């Protein structure tokens, strides 16, 4: 399940900050499919797009559907956690429910 947008996604991720924050994965239709938090955004998001990753089947399937992503930088990891919880409750992304 290779993602046709992998080159675009890797390039976008290479410009990310190492600050804490949340990332919002979206499919081709701009529908939010996953929301996650990170201590260091760049490290966490790039881990999804590595070739030799040891992802589960569910994560591989989710990554194959990522068309783009947004991110929000926060001041602290705690702030990212609170924001992640709030956005998951609001949007109910498909893969947040499956991966829990």
Order of alpha helices (4+ residues) and beta strands (2+ residues): alpha-beta-beta-alpha-alpha-beta-alpha-alpha
